[in-house]
């Protein structure tokens, strides 16, 4: 045998268990049901952010920072809940109903930390027939807005469902027709969000669809029905008052460059407090794919209440800032922050990378000047706050080089 061919075959045999969805899932290591306790808000996977500012939510080895709630109706009163197990070879979470039929029990694997505005990314491999989803800002009871990962007939990926009538929303960018290979497109409206209409607006030519948008044929080209795909969602706004919650969702094949939108700025019109992020297994028989639903490479990064990333200082390069909210200019006397409008109680805080407060500017003017001449050159963080104590905008690090 040619030595190069032999090396290739050996490498392929080594990779197959990692990249294939197994017929024989892990047999032990369940995430058992737990009572909700006063979890440490920092209780998640301890790690630095990656180059895009994402932090891991799953370490690939165990359920650090995660727990299963059996207080939702999907568990049907069971003390065992759904099956959630870790495959350490694939560094993935396997999920499945416990038992089968109408009495099969589900559950929700939740983070121990509560989140407000976030960008969530993960690899996803479902078996057709499985009704899953991401519970956004959920309490232990599961009353929340769910981002659908419903991989079964009549359902869709990336839509929004009001769990337990919270308040009712049924947004589907498309619907599966009997198998994962065939979809039908919906019609724009309150409870429909047509995938072809969305992709025709901004994106279609970026990933090979016609100007009229992506259609059912494009689905088979863009979604890998025989492999891992990446899924991404954003959930932000509406923490308090009457502000609207908004949701977005995308997918792409693993290692593809372009995210393909499923929904965009879908307004959910109901404020929701910070809560857990949950990975759901539907109870009561709507989870019939025998190979389960798998997740890996689960990551998150913080957003502001307008959906803009809050980059950690060590995750992006310092850069000049030019945003619609304000403009920052370097002059002879310091740095000027020029705002579009006055707002009482505005604060501008400048910190060094070790967390030390260097300067704080207060007031309601549309122009504030940081006289930074006496400050050593380096990289600093700027945080702009509003009159209710909330951060309005964190542009990221800026470089001072006098």
Phi and psi in degrees as a GROMACS rama.xvg file:
@    title "Ramachandran Plot"
@    xaxis  label "Phi"
@    yaxis  label "Psi"
@TYPE xy
-54.2811  132.7  UNK-2
-64.305  -30.7725  UNK-3
-72.1429  -39.1709  UNK-4
-64.8656  -40.497  UNK-5
-61.7672  -42.4096  UNK-6
-63.6187  -38.2326  UNK-7
-63.5778  -44.0735  UNK-8
-65.2631  -39.1232  UNK-9
-62.3507  -45.6055  UNK-10
-61.7418  -40.9189  UNK-11
-63.7893  -41.5326  UNK-12
-63.0367  -34.4403  UNK-13
-71.0655  -33.4135  UNK-14
-83.7339  -27.2279  UNK-15
-55.1634  -46.5404  UNK-16
-62.0726  -29.6793  UNK-17
-78.9676  -39.6675  UNK-18
-100.283  -6.76825  UNK-19
-96.9441  154.482  UNK-20
-86.2633  118.99  UNK-21
-76.2536  149.709  UNK-22
-78.7259  -23.9036  UNK-23
-113.518  93.2821  UNK-24
-72.2349  168.696  UNK-25
-58.3785  144.385  UNK-26
-98.0747  -13.9354  UNK-27
-143.581  172.584  UNK-28
96.166  32.1383  UNK-29
-57.7161  144.523  UNK-30
-81.8625  105.1  UNK-31
-74.3308  160.969  UNK-32
-66.0632  141.66  UNK-33
-130.775  155.571  UNK-34
-78.0688  145.185  UNK-35
-70.3901  128.121  UNK-36
-125.305  179.472  UNK-37
-79.4838  78.1772  UNK-38
-64.9629  145.718  UNK-39
-63.072  126.194  UNK-40
-60.7784  -16.552  UNK-41
-96.9938  6.23861  UNK-42
-77.2156  84.5235  UNK-43
-149.413  -173.445  UNK-44
-66.6614  125.336  UNK-45
-81.3387  113.9  UNK-46
-166.304  157.505  UNK-47
-78.8644  156.983  UNK-48
-70.1904  155.424  UNK-49
-84.2168  -171.355  UNK-50
-64.5734  -19.7807  UNK-51
-99.122  2.61523  UNK-52
88.8882  12.7142  UNK-53
-90.8262  141.779  UNK-54
-108.681  145.466  UNK-55
-74.1457  143.733  UNK-56
-106.474  -11.254  UNK-57
-140.138  130.156  UNK-58
-90.6178  -0.767724  UNK-59
81.3546  -1.86982  UNK-60
-119.993  -37.3061  UNK-61
-158.638  -171.24  UNK-62
-97.9539  34.4196  UNK-63
-54.128  128.153  UNK-64
79.7268  5.13705  UNK-65
-128.364  152.726  UNK-66
-151.775  155.331  UNK-67
-100.981  125.574  UNK-68
-93.1276  127.701  UNK-69
-109.734  25.0619  UNK-70
-94.7275  -2.7591  UNK-71
-87.1654  164.875  UNK-72
-69.1762  -13.7629  UNK-73
-69.2055  -20.8461  UNK-74
-85.5989  -10.1421  UNK-75
53.6495  34.8223  UNK-76
79.744  2.97432  UNK-77
-70.2504  147.126  UNK-78
-91.5212  -4.58196  UNK-79
-101.587  -35.1101  UNK-80
71.9242  -158.669  UNK-81
-78.4495  171.782  UNK-82
-93.18  116.976  UNK-83
-124.884  119.612  UNK-84
-135.877  154.073  UNK-85
-103.398  128.65  UNK-86
-98.9556  104.486  UNK-87
-71.2489  -24.8763  UNK-88
-66.788  -46.5409  UNK-89
-86.7221  -7.61651  UNK-90
52.9133  49.4056  UNK-91
-136.206  157.32  UNK-92
-102.153  127.318  UNK-93
-98.6409  135.06  UNK-94
-130.932  145.087  UNK-95
-163.877  153.53  UNK-96
-64.8253  151.74  UNK-97
-94.0334  125.242  UNK-98
72.4134  -160.15  UNK-99
-150.298  171.5  UNK-100
78.3807  -166.68  UNK-101
-66.6419  -19.6451  UNK-102
-97.6209  6.11285  UNK-103
-64.1236  138.15  UNK-104
-99.971  141.447  UNK-105
-112.405  -161.977  UNK-106
176.089  179.155  UNK-107
-133.708  118.584  UNK-108
-82.9512  114.733  UNK-109
-112.96  154.965  UNK-110
-72.4152  153.492  UNK-111
-83.8925  -13.6781  UNK-112
-100.241  145.164  UNK-113
-94.1414  145.903  UNK-114
-125.9  152.566  UNK-115
-109.412  -76.6852  UNK-116
-111.307  125.025  UNK-117
-151.253  159.174  UNK-118
-118.202  117.032  UNK-119
-115.051  131.987  UNK-120
-131.518  138.985  UNK-121
-159.918  158.979  UNK-122
-86.3285  146.086  UNK-123
-144.456  129.724  UNK-124
-138.735  100.567  UNK-125
-96.684  156.577  UNK-126
-97.5065  139.751  UNK-127
-64.785  136.452  UNK-128
110.29  -2.98051  UNK-129
-102.585  128.267  UNK-130
-100.422  103.962  UNK-131
-128.407  179.301  UNK-132
178.378  169.082  UNK-133
-102.725  121.08  UNK-134
-86.0456  117.804  UNK-135
-95.5954  128.637  UNK-136
48.472  47.0407  UNK-137
-87.587  144.387  UNK-138
-80.8485  178.165  UNK-139
-61.4056  -25.2329  UNK-140
-76.4865  -15.2364  UNK-141
83.9915  12.0843  UNK-142
-81.8989  109.357  UNK-143
-167.628  179.564  UNK-144
-91.4882  127.483  UNK-145
-104.016  131.442  UNK-146
-85.3381  120.077  UNK-147
-75.2898  133.729  UNK-148
-122.474  46.49  UNK-149
-88.4463  96.9897  UNK-150
-98.9475  67.0599  UNK-151
-157.559  168.66  UNK-152
-56.1101  131.642  UNK-153
82.9002  -5.59115  UNK-154
-110.51  -172.604  UNK-155
-154.055  170.211  UNK-156
-101.513  142.143  UNK-157
81.7132  0.307041  UNK-158
-80.3435  -171.137  UNK-159
-130.467  135.463  UNK-160
-130.829  133.451  UNK-161
-81.9225  101.63  UNK-162
-66.4878  130.647  UNK-163
58.4089  35.0732  UNK-164
73.4103  35.37  UNK-165
-106.977  101.384  UNK-166
-64.9086  161.78  UNK-167
-52.4708  125.933  UNK-168
-142.311  136.078  UNK-169
-140.658  85.5697  UNK-170
-106.602  121.342  UNK-171
-130.018  116.357  UNK-172
-67.6918  -23.8881  UNK-173
-162.16  -179.641  UNK-174
-135.642  139.206  UNK-175
-72.0523  141.992  UNK-176
-115.642  81.7268  UNK-177
81.2758  -23.9337  UNK-178
-153.449  169.887  UNK-179
-75.0681  -9.31728  UNK-180
-89.3667  -13.0177  UNK-181
-131.697  131.142  UNK-182
-129.861  159.864  UNK-183
-121.767  146.904  UNK-184
-93.3629  142.27  UNK-185
-85.6486  -174.554  UNK-186
-113.691  138.428  UNK-187
-57.5923  142.166  UNK-188
169.859  -172.414  UNK-189
-60.0825  -46.2177  UNK-190
-109.275  17.7209  UNK-191
-133.535  149.475  UNK-192
-142.883  89.6593  UNK-193
-66.2668  124.96  UNK-194
-64.3743  -38.6383  UNK-195
-67.0722  -38.4842  UNK-196
-64.404  -42.9244  UNK-197
-64.3288  -49.511  UNK-198
-68.7616  -21.927  UNK-199
-73.581  -21.0159  UNK-200
-69.5044  -47.5888  UNK-201
-133.105  -25.0478  UNK-202
-116.653  -19.4474  UNK-203
-54.4939  -42.295  UNK-204
-74.8833  -15.3557  UNK-205
-69.8727  -25.8526  UNK-206
-128.645  30.7141  UNK-207
84.2693  12.8918  UNK-208
-91.2853  162.33  UNK-209
-69.9219  160.749  UNK-210
-56.0979  -25.0656  UNK-211
-76.0406  -4.97408  UNK-212
107.704  171.71  UNK-213
-77.5826  145.296  UNK-214
-123.978  -172.69  UNK-215
-62.042  -33.2245  UNK-216
-68.7434  -38.903  UNK-217
-62.407  -31.4281  UNK-218
-53.8961  -46.5875  UNK-219
-65.8553  -27.876  UNK-220
-79.073  -34.7907  UNK-221
-91.2314  -29.8519  UNK-222
-102.217  130.027  UNK-223
-89.0404  103.57  UNK-224
-77.8635  -9.02919  UNK-225
-116.65  22.0526  UNK-226
-161.559  -175.392  UNK-227
-72.57  140.726  UNK-228
-121.897  159.275  UNK-229
-101.105  142.354  UNK-230
-125.119  144.243  UNK-231
-140.432  138.247  UNK-232
-139.976  152.541  UNK-233
-124.59  139.326  UNK-234
-138.384  119.593  UNK-235
-158.028  163.903  UNK-236
79.7706  170.366  UNK-237
67.9564  30.0478  UNK-238
-71.0498  -34.9373  UNK-239
-146.917  169.571  UNK-240
63.987  -140.447  UNK-241
-109.435  12.4089  UNK-242
-62.2664  145.831  UNK-243
-85.6301  139.686  UNK-244
-76.6552  143.851  UNK-245
-127.607  150.815  UNK-246
-137.349  145.436  UNK-247
-134.069  158.552  UNK-248
-153.04  145.971  UNK-249
-141.516  167.447  UNK-250
-145.552  166.594  UNK-251
-167.701  158.895  UNK-252
-66.1338  150.724  UNK-253
-59.0965  133.074  UNK-254
75.7059  2.90713  UNK-255
-74.4537  157.816  UNK-256
-90.6183  -29.6987  UNK-257
-110.866  130.499  UNK-258
-80.4066  135.913  UNK-259
-106.427  121.838  UNK-260
-73.5141  145.691  UNK-261
-111.755  -45.5166  UNK-262
-138.426  157.453  UNK-263
-144.021  123.129  UNK-264
49.3399  45.195  UNK-265
-76.0845  112.14  UNK-266
-79.9764  127.521  UNK-267
-103.508  -5.55548  UNK-268
58.8475  25.4238  UNK-269
-149.07  122.111  UNK-270
-67.2511  141.927  UNK-271
-133.943  135.115  UNK-272
-71.8233  168.354  UNK-273
-58.4144  146.936  UNK-274
-160.838  -174.106  UNK-275
-75.7514  159.23  UNK-276
-100.153  127.897  UNK-277
-124.475  145.32  UNK-278
-108.415  115.325  UNK-279
-97.4666  143.126  UNK-280
-116.05  118.17  UNK-281
-65.4081  138.713  UNK-282
-92.4545  166.37  UNK-283
82.4561  29.0685  UNK-284
95.0383  -4.91302  UNK-285
-92.8609  47.1727  UNK-286
-154.378  68.3481  UNK-287
-101.659  -3.304  UNK-288
-69.6083  116.309  UNK-289
-65.7962  -21.9906  UNK-290
-91.009  2.41715  UNK-291
77.1314  -172.545  UNK-292
-124.512  133.431  UNK-293
-118.139  148.333  UNK-294
-136.614  146.335  UNK-295
-155.82  171.616  UNK-296
48.6243  49.1245  UNK-297
-82.5063  120.978  UNK-298
-137.006  157.388  UNK-299
-143.858  156.408  UNK-300
-141.429  150.475  UNK-301
-76.447  147.506  UNK-302
-120.886  162.019  UNK-303
-86.4439  -177.484  UNK-304
-77.3453  3.42007  UNK-305
-107.78  6.28143  UNK-306
85.1774  15.6675  UNK-307
-95.7901  138.155  UNK-308
-63.4635  139.652  UNK-309
-101.089  93.9958  UNK-310
-76.8479  132.667  UNK-311
-68.4399  153.741  UNK-312
-62.3233  -33.6055  UNK-313
-92.2581  12.1963  UNK-314
-108.08  -15.392  UNK-315
-137.249  163.399  UNK-316
-77.6748  142.285  UNK-317
-58.9228  145.667  UNK-318
-153.812  164.693  UNK-319
-72.97  146.822  UNK-320
-112.064  132.079  UNK-321
-146.394  100.574  UNK-322
-126.291  162.873  UNK-323
-66.8651  -29.0865  UNK-324
-72.2703  -40.7261  UNK-325
-156.147  165.606  UNK-326
-126.666  141.163  UNK-327
-116.657  128.516  UNK-328
-128.497  141.177  UNK-329
-98.5488  126.428  UNK-330
-126.701  -164.455  UNK-331
-70.4753  -31.1113  UNK-332
-102.123  -11.7646  UNK-333
158.976  -152.397  UNK-334
-111.03  127.521  UNK-335
-101.49  132.369  UNK-336
-105.562  115.1  UNK-337
-109.119  115.822  UNK-338
-101.714  155.975  UNK-339
-74.9438  -29.3328  UNK-340
-146.938  157.854  UNK-341
-76.846  148.81  UNK-342
-152.586  121.99  UNK-343
-63.8969  140.968  UNK-344
80.8498  11.3547  UNK-345
-69.064  141.01  UNK-346
-129.192  146.365  UNK-347
-123.946  117.758  UNK-348
-112.237  130.375  UNK-349
-113.444  122.857  UNK-350
-119.523  150.526  UNK-351
-78.7724  167.651  UNK-352
-67.749  -17.6183  UNK-353
-88.9406  8.41967  UNK-354
94.3114  -3.19795  UNK-355
-74.1574  132.192  UNK-356
-73.599  119.802  UNK-357
-93.8625  -41.2491  UNK-358
-156.286  145.141  UNK-359
-131.934  126.527  UNK-360
-110.966  134.256  UNK-361
-125.391  159.021  UNK-362
136.936  -172.414  UNK-363
-125.397  14.8622  UNK-364
-78.2056  166.393  UNK-365
-93.5705  1.68418  UNK-366
-139.122  127.42  UNK-367
-132.715  139.546  UNK-368
-119.854  126.361  UNK-369
-97.6753  111.717  UNK-370
-81.0335  87.1302  UNK-371
-95.6448  13.487  UNK-372
-58.2323  -35.9821  UNK-373
-85.6926  1.57158  UNK-374
-89.4923  137.882  UNK-375
-63.2978  146.099  UNK-376
-65.8302  152.902  UNK-377
156.345  -159.945  UNK-378
-113.059  134.476  UNK-379
-131.192  155.863  UNK-380
-103.717  137.92  UNK-381
-116.32  129.22  UNK-382
-126.59  128.537  UNK-383
-108.893  121.435  UNK-384
-108.721  155.85  UNK-385
-102.684  -175.336  UNK-386
-78.9052  -4.39335  UNK-387
-107.837  16.3468  UNK-388
83.1604  0.433213  UNK-389
-90.8755  146.674  UNK-390
-70.8874  128.352  UNK-391
-83.9007  -37.4893  UNK-392
-163.696  137.162  UNK-393
-123.585  99.5158  UNK-394
-71.1075  -13.7074  UNK-395
103.973  -174.138  UNK-396
-73.3944  147.187  UNK-397
-123.124  151.387  UNK-398
-105.275  129.584  UNK-399
-106.118  120.387  UNK-400
-137.819  71.2316  UNK-401
